[in-house]
Amino acid sequence: MKTNDLIRAMTSDLVAPGPSIEARFAMAFLPGVLLAMALFAITLGPRPDLMLVAGDARFLFKFLVTLLLALCSAMLVWRLVRPGAPARLQITALAVVPLVLAAGVLMEMLALPAPSWGTRLIGSNGLVCLVSIPLFALPMLTAEILALRQGAPTRPGLAGVVAGLFAGGVAAAIYAAHRPDDSPLFVALWYSLGIAIVALVGGLAGRIALRW
């Protein structure tokens, strides 16, 4: 056999590598987030004073916490669907998010008199928040679970939970543009509960869809 024939025979079964997990994740995220934003526009819409409060520290803090959660969750789930990939740095980054939230809550409590803490904690639209975050997260979570099937997570339930944290974080950031409940105390209670629901659904979906 000639050398050229041998090379062709050895390479004939090789397939060009497809998109990376990160690329698949991003491609799935785009239609999911567009659908989530469409749901937001149809059901709630942005608050009327959005431009006036755009520079307020409490208002911006909601986006800092939710988008930081989404970013750190995305980085971790990309590791979890690669067997044997180190994830210590990503886990540490994700652990910083509740510390940032706790710092915001502490600053709020120091800045306000104690009798007002309960009012800020309960807010005016807790139940709306609790329903809206899972609703907006659902199309993103569905798309991401399908994208993550291209990986090989050794702990599919955990990968689903982290995917849920990502979708919940983005959904919470979308919801944050709606209501004037800007207190970190409100965020710590209601946003966290809404995101936890999404993470729970993600964990169940991961156990079913990400097994191999």
Buried (B, 14 or more C-beta within 10 A) or exposed (E): EEEEEEEEEEEEEEEEEEEEBEEBBEEBBEEBBEBBBEBBEEEBEEBEEEEEBEEEEBBBBBEBBBBBBBBBBBBBBBBBBBEEEEBEEBBEBBEEBEEBBEEBBEBBBEEBEEEBBEEBBBBEBBEBBBBBBBBBBBBBBBBBBBBBBBBBBEBBBBBBBBBBBBBBBBBBBBBBBBBBBBBBBBBBBBBBBBBBBBBBBBBBBBBEBBEE
